[in-house]
Amino acid sequence: MLSGVRPRDTSQLDAANRAGTSRAMRAVVSVAGGLIVLPGLDRRIWLLTFVRFVVTAGFAVVMPFLAMHLAVDRHVPLLSIGALWAISSGVSAALQWVAGHLADRLGRQRVLLTGMFLRSINLALLGYAVDSHASFTVIGIFAVLNGALRAFYDPIAWAIVAALSRGEDRVAAFSVHRIGSSLGWVAGPLLATIASEAHYGTMFYVCAPLTLLAPVAAIFIGEIESGEARRAPSPVDALAFLSDPRFVRFLFATFAFFLLQTQMYHMLSVYAAKHLGLTRGEVGSLFTINAVLVVLLQLPTVRIIAHLGHVRTLVIGSVTYAIAFIACGLATGYIGLVAAVALITLCEILTAPAQQARMTHLAPGDRLGGYSGAFGLFQGAAQALGPVLGIFLLETLDPRGAWFALAFFGPIAAWLYRTPEKSRPDPSHAKA
């Protein structure tokens, strides 16, 4: 039988929250005349945000351009490239579940550092394969390994953020951590643009050593214990979340939500270029607008999420996502699509920290990593299947009708997210 879900041990969690000499005295830091209000977060959350920035920037310098290199420079068929990304995404999704469980059993810092260090080596090897004109199979193996090693960051980072923040502060903590990712997506492509004349393979040799800054910085975070004695990894124990119906419902809501979310990064560019006639520069500007809005608005929305609560935020965000997709279908040109992308971005800004905070609120204290990994599994599965579904609908339905069909997943996610407010006892009595 699957082991039951046990109440979280709050004493060790409180001790972790108080750790660190630079921990603020729970005072509120107000910025920009009260527009941005943040609690005094543990300094290790800010350090982890820097780690996230380095990891994301290093990835964004080279990996988004690998498909272009394979298609344009190596003349690899698009079907083969699509299959490669599907395999990489599927492996990454599955291993997030494994990574989260291992972190609970073997130690979060150990698994996090190992994954980041091996990923830096893999980036260098991938650069060598590109530079030496290795076969598509060899390059594909390293690309899949990159996806596999990427899985050893998110679930562990989410567990660390949750362990270092009290319930009422978690939305702010996850928002700060997310800004590190957004800044990385701004800095990485910008660096690639500045160095556009450099050989593509050479860029790997630059970003690989830079990404080593991430594990070096993460060493100073230290080990964040769950407060429970570690047990040997067990496949049965890794499935313990299935005995938690509230969390399983949350996972299916997450799957429906990310079937929508992933279209922003796949279907949108195809639709904009092929059906609305936008140029490459105009399509690229949509992603720039997305990243800039996240950096500017992520922290101000902390107050809104705190006022609404996690569940209400997720319900409103999912329904609004459907409205934004309908707006994409109604757009007739660049301005209309900019407005739709801005609305999609606002939904992301609201829902991303609320999802992560809600997920950790539902998780037992000794299984934060395992529950985070399950969350990553369902998120990654949706992100792997989403592009296939989006392109299929785009090719089989009227292009505008594809957006209207996808919009139905918004209300489905909202209905699944709308769970009863009762939850496990939390010492902070956070609104959930």
MOGI-V173158 format. One record per residue. N is the residue number from 0. PHI is phi in whole degrees, -180 to 180 (none if undefined). BURIAL is I if it has 24 or more other C-alpha atoms within 12 Angstrom, else O. Layout:
BEGIN
N|PHI|BURIAL, N|PHI|BURIAL
END
This chain:
BEGIN
0|none|O, 1|-73|O, 2|-70|O, 3|-72|O, 4|-89|I, 5|-104|O, 6|-61|O, 7|-72|I, 8|-86|I, 9|-84|I, 10|-66|O, 11|-70|O, 12|-64|I, 13|-63|I, 14|-65|O, 15|-65|I, 16|-66|I, 17|-88|I, 18|-70|I, 19|98|O, 20|-68|O, 21|-94|O, 22|-63|O, 23|-70|O, 24|-87|O, 25|62|O, 26|-73|O, 27|-98|O, 28|-99|O, 29|-107|O, 30|-128|O, 31|56|O, 32|62|O, 33|93|O, 34|-65|O, 35|-110|O, 36|-124|I, 37|-126|I, 38|-73|I, 39|-74|I, 40|-80|I, 41|-57|I, 42|-59|I, 43|-70|I, 44|-68|I, 45|-66|I, 46|-66|I, 47|-66|I, 48|-64|I, 49|-64|I, 50|-59|I, 51|-62|I, 52|-59|I, 53|-64|I, 54|-60|I, 55|-69|I, 56|-62|I, 57|-61|I, 58|-67|I, 59|-73|I, 60|-68|I, 61|-123|I, 62|-65|I, 63|-63|O, 64|-101|I, 65|-67|I, 66|-62|I, 67|-62|O, 68|-62|I, 69|-66|I, 70|-76|O, 71|-87|O, 72|-84|O, 73|-107|O, 74|58|O, 75|-77|O, 76|-58|O, 77|-61|O, 78|-62|O, 79|-67|O, 80|-66|I, 81|-62|I, 82|-64|O, 83|-62|I, 84|-66|I, 85|-65|I, 86|-64|I, 87|-61|I, 88|-67|I, 89|-65|I, 90|-63|I, 91|-61|I, 92|-62|I, 93|-64|I, 94|-76|I, 95|-62|I, 96|-63|I, 97|-64|I, 98|-63|I, 99|-62|I, 100|-66|I, 101|-63|I, 102|-63|I, 103|-66|I, 104|-95|I, 105|-107|I, 106|114|I, 107|-67|I, 108|-65|I, 109|-60|I, 110|-68|I, 111|-63|I, 112|-64|I, 113|-61|I, 114|-61|I, 115|-68|I, 116|-65|I, 117|-66|I, 118|-68|I, 119|-62|I, 120|-63|I, 121|-64|I, 122|-63|I, 123|-64|I, 124|-67|I, 125|-65|I, 126|-62|I, 127|-65|I, 128|-64|I, 129|-67|I, 130|-66|O, 131|-95|O, 132|56|O, 133|-65|O, 134|-67|O, 135|-60|I, 136|-62|O, 137|-65|O, 138|-61|I, 139|-63|I, 140|-62|I, 141|-68|I, 142|-67|I, 143|-66|I, 144|-61|I, 145|-61|I, 146|-64|I, 147|-64|I, 148|-74|I, 149|-61|I, 150|-65|I, 151|-91|I, 152|-110|I, 153|-55|I, 154|-61|I, 155|-75|I, 156|-63|I, 157|-61|I, 158|-65|I, 159|-67|I, 160|-59|I, 161|-64|I, 162|-69|I, 163|-98|I, 164|-138|I, 165|-75|I, 166|-53|I, 167|-74|I, 168|-100|I, 169|-68|I, 170|-60|I, 171|-63|I, 172|-64|I, 173|-69|I, 174|-66|I, 175|-62|I, 176|-63|I, 177|-68|I, 178|-63|I, 179|-58|I, 180|-66|I, 181|-64|I, 182|-65|I, 183|-65|I, 184|-73|I, 185|-81|I, 186|-71|I, 187|-61|I, 188|-62|I, 189|-64|O, 190|-63|O, 191|-64|I, 192|-67|O, 193|-62|O, 194|-100|O, 195|-63|O, 196|-82|O, 197|-73|O, 198|-64|O, 199|-58|I, 200|-62|I, 201|-65|I, 202|-62|I, 203|-65|I, 204|-69|I, 205|-83|I, 206|-77|I, 207|-60|I, 208|-67|I, 209|-64|I, 210|-68|I, 211|-67|I, 212|-62|I, 213|-64|I, 214|-65|I, 215|-63|I, 216|-67|I, 217|-68|I, 218|-58|I, 219|-77|O, 220|-73|I, 221|80|I, 222|-80|I, 223|-109|I, 224|-81|I, 225|-84|I, 226|92|I, 227|-115|I, 228|-64|O, 229|-73|O, 230|-119|O, 231|-63|O, 232|-55|O, 233|-138|O, 234|-59|O, 235|-67|O, 236|-65|I, 237|-66|I, 238|-96|I, 239|-60|I, 240|-63|I, 241|-67|I, 242|-86|O, 243|-112|O, 244|-62|O, 245|-65|I, 246|-73|I, 247|-62|I, 248|-62|I, 249|-60|I, 250|-65|I, 251|-69|I, 252|-63|I, 253|-62|I, 254|-61|I, 255|-62|I, 256|-64|I, 257|-78|I, 258|-62|I, 259|-79|I, 260|-57|I, 261|-70|I, 262|-65|I, 263|-59|I, 264|-105|I, 265|-132|I, 266|-66|I, 267|-61|I, 268|-66|I, 269|-64|I, 270|-62|I, 271|-64|I, 272|-79|O, 273|-81|O, 274|-107|I, 275|-108|I, 276|73|O, 277|-75|I, 278|-79|O, 279|-61|O, 280|-64|O, 281|-67|O, 282|-64|I, 283|-61|I, 284|-66|I, 285|-63|I, 286|-73|I, 287|-65|I, 288|-59|I, 289|-58|I, 290|-67|I, 291|-65|I, 292|-63|I, 293|-62|I, 294|-62|I, 295|-78|I, 296|-111|I, 297|-60|I, 298|-72|I, 299|-60|I, 300|-78|I, 301|-56|I, 302|-63|I, 303|-64|I, 304|-64|I, 305|-63|I, 306|-71|O, 307|-79|O, 308|90|I, 309|-62|I, 310|-65|I, 311|-63|I, 312|-61|I, 313|-67|I, 314|-66|I, 315|-63|I, 316|-63|I, 317|-67|I, 318|-66|I, 319|-67|I, 320|-60|I, 321|-62|I, 322|-63|I, 323|-64|I, 324|-69|I, 325|-62|I, 326|-63|I, 327|-61|I, 328|-67|I, 329|-88|O, 330|-64|I, 331|-113|O, 332|-170|I, 333|-62|I, 334|-63|O, 335|-62|O, 336|-73|I, 337|-60|I, 338|-62|I, 339|-66|I, 340|-65|I, 341|-61|I, 342|-68|I, 343|-60|I, 344|-64|I, 345|-61|I, 346|-64|I, 347|-61|I, 348|-60|I, 349|-76|I, 350|-82|I, 351|-58|I, 352|-68|I, 353|-66|I, 354|-62|I, 355|-68|I, 356|-67|I, 357|-64|I, 358|-60|I, 359|-72|I, 360|-69|I, 361|-81|I, 362|-84|I, 363|-66|I, 364|-60|I, 365|-89|I, 366|-130|I, 367|-59|I, 368|-66|I, 369|-63|I, 370|-67|I, 371|-63|I, 372|-65|I, 373|-65|I, 374|-60|I, 375|-64|I, 376|-62|I, 377|-70|I, 378|-63|I, 379|-66|I, 380|-63|I, 381|-66|I, 382|-71|I, 383|-81|I, 384|-85|I, 385|-56|I, 386|-61|I, 387|-63|I, 388|-64|I, 389|-62|I, 390|-67|I, 391|-60|O, 392|-66|I, 393|-65|I, 394|-89|O, 395|-101|O, 396|-105|O, 397|-58|O, 398|-52|I, 399|-70|I, 400|-63|I, 401|-62|I, 402|-67|I, 403|-66|I, 404|-66|I, 405|-65|I, 406|-59|I, 407|-63|I, 408|-69|I, 409|-63|I, 410|-61|I, 411|-63|I, 412|-62|I, 413|-61|I, 414|-65|I, 415|-72|I, 416|-69|I, 417|-78|I, 418|-101|I, 419|-57|O, 420|-77|O, 421|-63|O, 422|-151|I, 423|-63|I, 424|-57|O, 425|-127|I, 426|-61|O, 427|-92|O, 428|54|O, 429|-67|I, 430|-74|I, 431|-126|I
END
